[in-house]
């Protein structure tokens, strides 16, 4: 019984984090909440990747150019650490791909987009809880060819 409750709570927390990720794109308070929620658990790649994404959203929402740059670079560093710790995690790889795709190339942290795109296409997980949102993102991504998009 104890394990069942643990998994229900864990799934609920993951759902809450994913919801904060979606809303944190446009809402700075949700980006801050995402960072605060995930930071204590960054030793787990899932949480590190979402922590990093929250840092990226904080960079986006910041008006200070120095803060934008430092948060963007820290987000990239944390995403790389998360991927290195969980190379075969579809969600973690997608988070790095989507982050690097959205960051302007001039920032100089977009070196994994092609590798991650190819990996994601080889390991599509249509059963993933975020698949509908991931599919929308990939369909809008100009790094994918028409044939690649057709295979989604």
N, C-alpha and C positions, 0 to 999 in steps of 0.2 A: 504494500500500500504506500509506503514511504517513497519508493522509487517512482511510482505512478504520479504522485503529486509533484515530485521533483521535475519530471519530464514535462508535466503540464505547465509548471511555473517557468521552466527553461524555454519552452516553445512560446509562451506568452511574452517573455522578455525579448526573445528574438523578433517576434511580431511587432512589439513596441519599438524596437530599435529600427526595424525596416520602415515603419511608419514615420519615425522621426527623420530618417534619411530622405524619404520622399518629400516631406514637408520642409525639411531643412534647406532644400535647394532655394526656396523663396523666402523662408522665414528665419531671421537671424536668431530668434529666441529658441527655436527648435534645433538649429545648428548648435547653439551653446549647450542645450540639453543633451544632444547626441554626444558631444564631447565629454560632458560631465558624467553621463551614464556609462560610457565605454572605457574611459580612462583607467578606472580601477582594475579593469579586466584585460588590459592590453597584452598580457602574457598569452592570451588565447587569440590566434590569428583572426577569427571572425570579428571579435571586438576591436582588435587593433585596426583592422581594415575599416570598420565603421567609425572608429575614433579618427582615423586619418581623413575619412570622407568629411566628417564634421569640421576638422581643421580646414579642409579645402573650402567648405561652405563659409566658414568664418572669414577666410581670405576673400572670398567673393563679396561678402557683405561689408567688409571693412572699407573705410574711406581713405585710410592712411596707406600710401604706396609702400612704405617700409614694412608695415604689418602685413599687407597683402602678400608681398614677396616672401617674407619669412614664414608665414603660415602656409603658403603654397609649397615652399620647399620642404617644410617639416611634414606636410601631408604626403608629399611624394616619397620622402624617406620612410615614413611609417607604412605606407602601402607596399613599398619594396620589402620591408621587413616582414610584413604579413604574408606576402606572396612567397618569399623565401622559406617561411616556416610552414606554408601550406600550398605547395606548388600545384597540387591537383584539386584544389578547392575551387569549384566553378564560381561561386559567389565572390570570393576574395579576388579571383582573377578578373571578374567582370568589374568590380569596384575600381581596381587599378586602371583597367582599360577605359572605363567611362570617365574617370578623373583626368587621365592623361589626354584623352581625346578632346575634352572641353577646355583644358588649360591652353592659353595661347602659346604657340611654338617658341616665341621670343623668350619665354621664361626658361626654356632649356631643360624641361623635365619630361619630355614626351618621347622617351627612347624605347618604350616597350609596346607601343600601340600596335604595331604590325605583328609582333610575336604573340601578344595577348589575343589579338583578333583571330589569328590562325588557330591558337590553342582553343579558344572559345568555340569556334566553328567545328573543330574536331571533337569537342566534348559537349555538344549541346545537351542541355538538361531541361527538356520541356516539362518535366514534372516539378521543377523547382517552384517554390511558392512565389517568387518574383518573376517567373517566366513571362507573364503578359507584359510587364513593364520593361523587362530586358528585351523582349522581342520588338516592342515599339521603339526602344532606343536604337537597336541594331538596324531596324528598317529605316530610321532617319539618319543613320550614320553614313557619311559619304566615303568612308574607307572600305565599305563593303560594295562589291560589284552587284549588278542586277542578278546574276546567277547565284551569288552567295545569299542574297536576300530571299530569293525564291526558295532556297533550301531551308529556310527558318521554319 
